Amino acid sequence: MSTTLSITFENDFANTMEGFYVPWKAAKAEKPEIVVFNEELCKQLGLDETALNSDEGAQFFSGNVVVEGSKPIAQVYAGHQFGGFSPQLGDGRALLLGEVIDVDGARKDVQLKGSGRTPFSRNGDGKAAIAPVLREYLMGEAMHALGIPTTRALAAVTTGEKIIREGFQRGGVLTRVASSHLRVGTFQYFAARQDHEKLKQLADYAIQRHYPELANEDEKYLLFLKEVQERQASLVAKWVSVGFVHGVMNTDNMTISGETIDYGPCAFMDAYDPKTVFSSIDDHGRYAYGNQPVIAQWNLARFAETLIPLINPKDSDAAIKSATDILNGYLEIYQLAWLNEMREKLGLTERNEGDIEMVNHLHTIIEGKAIDYTLLFKNMAGFARGEETALLEMFEDKAEIEKWLEGWLGQIHASNRAVEQTANAMDCVNPVYIPRNHLVEDALQEASDNENYKPFNILLDLVKSPFEEKHGFEDYKKPAPKGSAPYVTYCGT
């Protein structure tokens, strides 16, 4: 199908990385229709909003048309999935259309997700239902608004067909934007085949794209490992600080850029519990909320293994020692990143040696008490202002939290910042609105079953401005009603 749409695509990956992908085309969508369009992201990408948010744009976002200059490809990668290694995975339902240069000069991948079978689909149909498409759209925008590095969605379309999941569901395609789709699993694919030439080509490409300052360094591959580790430690620290559970931290879902990717069985926890798991298939809690920092280190170790032939081609033992020295620094990097996030949430401007004990004590107090994690910090800001009731009513036994609050307030008073300034600063980092699980589920069900997108759009608008409390939306900041069944999410494939 021809199109008058004009997008200046670059195809740096496709043109320079032959052997890392298969050229492919999307399956035909019967009757595509745009149901959500990201105007803000469209402007950031320097694209024509009027042209794309149209019937012709729907044809593009479904994969029915390929604009001139685009070279759709399915990328190959491997990965550890729940600890077991799969030597070949790849884009089983996604196509990279190419890259665009945004208004800030940054290179961004534009990818279709749910666009049909590829050579890497295995037994899947390569398609997506509209509900998980909208979940990824919503989660990406929420994370972006919270200041957490993430892929984002440019558009979500329905395809006009029914696909088989548990029963028939309406089909959808997501247009995803990322700094790149290079994963730990991409490196694992070529390392498993001992294709050191391709491995070096991939590492050099990733460094040039994401860490160009390392390109001329003597130990650039070791420094590359160090930089990826720092970004991932920072990323997971941000997840943990807001109560986010990714749900499926396989190595093929861990980006080299340090962005959150692949929002499948993900959710924000309500009550604080390190054992929180939302994924229907995570029977043993491998990717539980509290395990995420450790799993990130495990994934980084798998990444380090792929780089051994590049770090020191002549002496693998020396390379292993150098990489291990880097990995041994992970815990300290993560803990500092996490502690800094928590200091901000608690309004602490000065660093004290006892901060980590104080934060850990708070978590001990709230664990297992059905204390809503997000509301806790909002109510603490109110408590600092003298509005004590909302916070104290969260606790049945008030003695322990009152003692903790006394120490916390003492530390605030000892700083040079006024209490009101501290509370205001806390309000700038602690959200009023997150994608509450029961609200997400209700919105997705309405969209999927009844083609009613109003609940979804209301929730989307709120999480895009998470720190701004809006009159009339009080129910959107409340946790699920007491007695609700445990929340379970599904992969979407």
SVG drawing of the C-alpha trace seen along z (x, -y; Angstrom):
<svg xmlns="http://www.w3.org/2000/svg" viewBox="-19 -27 67 51">
<polyline fill="none" stroke="black" stroke-width="0.4" points="0.0,0.0 1.4,-3.4 1.6,-6.3 2.3,-10.1 3.7,-10.0 7.2,-11.3 9.6,-10.4 13.3,-10.8 14.4,-7.4 18.0,-6.5 19.0,-2.9 22.4,-2.9 21.8,0.5 20.5,2.1 23.2,0.7 26.1,1.5 25.2,4.6 24.4,7.3 24.0,10.7 22.3,9.2 18.8,9.2 16.5,10.5 14.7,8.1 11.0,8.7 7.6,7.1 4.6,6.9 1.4,9.0 -1.5,7.1 -3.9,5.6 -7.5,5.8 -8.8,2.4 -6.2,0.5 -7.4,-2.4 -5.4,-4.7 -6.7,-4.5 -3.9,-6.5 -1.4,-8.9 1.5,-10.5 1.6,-14.1 4.4,-15.0 6.7,-12.3 5.8,-13.0 7.0,-16.6 10.2,-15.4 10.9,-13.2 10.4,-16.1 7.6,-14.3 4.5,-15.6 1.7,-15.2 -1.1,-16.0 0.1,-13.6 0.7,-10.7 -2.5,-11.1 -4.7,-10.1 -6.1,-7.2 -2.9,-7.1 -1.0,-7.1 -2.9,-4.1 -1.8,-2.2 1.8,-3.1 1.5,-2.3 0.0,1.1 2.7,2.0 0.4,2.0 2.5,-0.7 6.3,-1.2 7.4,-4.8 10.2,-5.5 13.5,-5.1 12.4,-2.6 14.0,0.9 11.9,3.1 14.0,5.8 13.6,8.4 16.6,8.4 18.2,11.6 19.2,12.2 19.5,14.9 18.8,14.8 18.5,16.3 14.8,16.7 14.0,17.5 17.6,18.6 17.6,21.0 19.6,20.1 17.8,20.0 20.5,19.7 18.1,18.1 15.2,15.8 14.9,12.6 12.1,10.3 9.3,12.8 6.6,10.2 8.4,6.9 10.0,5.0 12.5,2.2 11.5,-0.3 14.6,-2.4 16.0,-5.3 15.0,-8.9 17.1,-11.8 15.0,-13.7 15.0,-17.5 17.9,-17.2 20.0,-15.3 19.5,-11.9 19.1,-8.8 16.0,-6.8 14.7,-3.4 11.2,-3.2 9.8,0.3 6.4,2.0 5.4,4.5 2.7,7.0 3.1,6.8 3.0,10.5 5.2,13.5 8.9,13.3 11.5,16.0 12.1,15.8 8.4,16.3 8.9,20.0 5.3,21.2 3.8,17.7 1.5,15.8 3.6,12.7 0.6,10.6 -0.5,8.7 -3.8,8.0 -4.8,4.4 -4.8,4.7 -1.1,5.5 -0.3,2.9 -2.1,0.3 -0.5,1.5 3.0,0.9 1.9,-2.5 0.6,-3.5 3.6,-2.1 6.1,-3.7 4.5,-7.1 4.2,-6.8 7.8,-5.8 8.9,-8.7 6.9,-11.2 8.6,-9.8 12.0,-10.5 12.9,-6.8 14.7,-5.9 12.3,-4.0 11.2,-3.1 8.0,-5.0 5.1,-4.5 4.4,-6.8 1.0,-5.2 -1.3,-2.2 -3.6,-0.9 -6.2,1.8 -5.9,4.1 -9.6,4.9 -9.1,8.6 -9.5,11.0 -6.5,13.0 -6.6,16.1 -5.3,15.8 -7.6,16.9 -10.6,16.7 -10.7,14.2 -9.2,10.7 -9.0,7.6 -5.6,7.3 -3.3,4.3 0.1,3.0 2.4,0.7 4.8,-1.7 7.8,-1.7 10.5,-4.3 13.9,-3.5 17.4,-4.7 18.1,-1.3 16.9,2.3 20.4,3.7 20.1,6.1 22.4,8.3 20.8,11.1 22.1,9.6 25.6,10.1 24.8,13.6 23.7,14.7 27.1,14.2 29.1,15.1 27.3,18.5 28.4,19.1 32.0,18.0 31.7,15.5 34.2,13.0 34.3,11.0 30.6,10.3 30.8,9.8 33.5,7.1 31.4,5.4 28.4,5.3 30.4,4.0 32.0,1.3 28.6,0.3 27.0,0.2 29.9,-1.9 29.7,-4.4 26.0,-4.7 25.6,-4.9 29.0,-5.5 31.0,-7.4 33.4,-8.9 34.8,-5.4 35.6,-4.7 39.3,-5.6 40.0,-4.3 42.6,-1.5 40.4,0.6 37.1,-0.4 35.4,3.0 36.1,3.1 34.9,-0.5 31.9,0.4 31.0,3.1 31.5,0.6 29.2,-2.0 26.4,0.4 26.6,1.6 26.3,-1.9 23.3,-2.6 21.6,0.6 22.3,0.1 20.8,-3.4 17.8,-2.2 16.9,0.6 17.4,-1.7 14.8,-4.0 12.4,-1.1 12.7,0.0 12.3,-3.5 8.9,-3.9 7.7,-0.3 7.9,0.9 8.1,4.6 9.3,5.4 8.2,9.0 10.4,10.6 14.0,9.5 15.4,12.0 18.7,11.0 16.9,10.3 14.8,7.7 17.9,5.8 19.1,3.0 22.6,1.8 21.3,-1.8 19.9,-1.5 16.3,-2.0 13.4,0.0 12.0,2.2 9.3,4.9 6.5,4.0 4.9,7.4 3.7,8.7 4.8,5.5 3.0,3.5 3.5,1.1 3.0,2.7 0.4,1.3 1.4,2.5 5.2,2.8 6.4,6.4 9.8,7.5 8.3,10.8 5.7,9.0 5.3,10.9 2.7,10.1 3.7,12.4 1.5,15.4 4.5,17.5 7.0,16.5 6.1,19.4 9.3,19.2 9.5,15.4 12.7,15.1 11.8,11.6 10.1,10.5 10.3,6.8 13.0,7.4 15.1,9.6 15.4,7.1 18.8,5.6 20.4,9.1 18.9,10.2 20.3,7.1 23.8,8.1 23.3,11.7 22.3,10.3 25.4,8.1 27.6,11.1 26.1,12.8 26.9,9.6 30.5,9.6 30.9,13.2 30.2,12.2 32.9,9.5 35.7,11.7 37.2,12.4 37.3,8.6 38.6,7.4 41.8,9.5 41.9,11.7 45.2,13.2 44.6,14.0 41.0,15.1 42.0,15.5 43.1,11.9 40.0,10.8 37.8,12.7 39.6,11.1 39.2,7.6 35.5,8.2 35.0,9.7 36.6,6.7 34.0,4.5 31.1,6.7 32.3,6.8 31.6,3.0 28.0,3.4 26.5,3.7 28.1,0.5 27.0,-1.4 23.5,-0.1 23.2,-0.8 24.4,-4.4 22.0,-5.0 19.1,-3.5 20.0,-5.4 20.2,-8.7 16.7,-8.0 15.4,-7.3 17.0,-10.4 15.1,-12.5 11.9,-10.7 12.4,-11.5 13.5,-15.1 17.0,-14.5 19.5,-17.0 22.5,-16.1 24.1,-12.7 24.5,-11.0 26.2,-7.7 23.0,-6.3 20.8,-7.1 20.8,-3.5 19.9,-2.1 17.1,-4.7 15.7,-3.8 15.9,-0.1 14.2,-0.5 11.3,-2.3 10.9,0.6 11.0,3.0 8.2,1.1 5.9,1.1 6.6,4.6 3.6,6.9 1.4,4.1 -0.7,3.4 0.9,-0.1 0.5,-1.6 4.0,-2.4 3.1,-5.4 0.7,-7.1 3.2,-6.6 5.6,-9.2 2.9,-11.6 1.5,-11.5 5.0,-12.0 5.3,-15.3 2.0,-16.3 3.2,-15.1 6.3,-17.4 3.9,-20.3 2.0,-19.4 -0.8,-17.4 -0.3,-14.3 -3.6,-12.4 -3.4,-10.9 0.0,-9.3 -0.7,-8.0 -4.0,-6.5 -2.1,-4.2 -0.7,-2.4 -2.6,-0.3 0.4,-0.3 1.6,-3.9 4.4,-3.7 7.1,-2.4 6.4,-4.7 6.1,-7.7 9.5,-7.0 10.9,-6.7 9.3,-9.9 10.8,-11.7 14.3,-10.8 13.4,-11.7 12.1,-15.1 15.1,-15.7 17.4,-15.1 15.3,-17.5 15.4,-20.2 19.1,-19.8 19.5,-20.7 19.6,-24.2 16.3,-23.8 13.0,-24.9 10.4,-22.2 8.0,-23.6 10.8,-23.6 11.5,-20.0 7.9,-19.0 7.6,-20.8 10.8,-19.0 9.3,-15.6 6.1,-16.5 8.3,-16.9 9.6,-13.3 6.8,-11.3 3.9,-10.8 0.3,-11.3 -0.7,-9.1 0.8,-5.8 -0.8,-3.2 -2.7,-1.5 -3.3,2.1 -7.0,2.2 -7.4,-1.0 -5.1,0.3 -7.1,3.5 -10.5,1.8 -9.2,-0.6 -7.7,2.2 -10.8,4.3 -13.1,1.5 -10.8,0.7 -10.6,4.3 -14.1,5.5 -16.2,2.4 -13.9,0.2 -14.3,-2.4 -11.0,-4.3 -12.2,-7.0 -11.0,-5.2 -7.6,-4.6 -7.2,-8.2 -8.2,-9.6 -5.6,-7.3 -3.0,-8.2 -3.5,-11.9 -3.0,-11.5 0.1,-9.4 1.7,-11.8 1.5,-14.5 2.1,-12.2 3.1,-14.9 0.2,-17.3 -2.9,-16.5 -6.1,-17.2 -9.5,-17.9 -12.1,-15.3 -9.7,-12.4 -9.3,-11.4 -10.1,-7.7 -7.2,-7.5 -4.7,-7.9 -6.2,-5.2 -5.1,-1.6 -7.3,1.3 -10.3,1.9 -9.6,4.1 -10.4,7.7 -9.4,7.5 -7.9,10.6 -4.2,10.7 -3.2,8.9 -1.9,11.1 -0.5,10.0 0.3,11.9 2.9,11.7 0.6,10.8 2.1,13.2"/>
</svg>
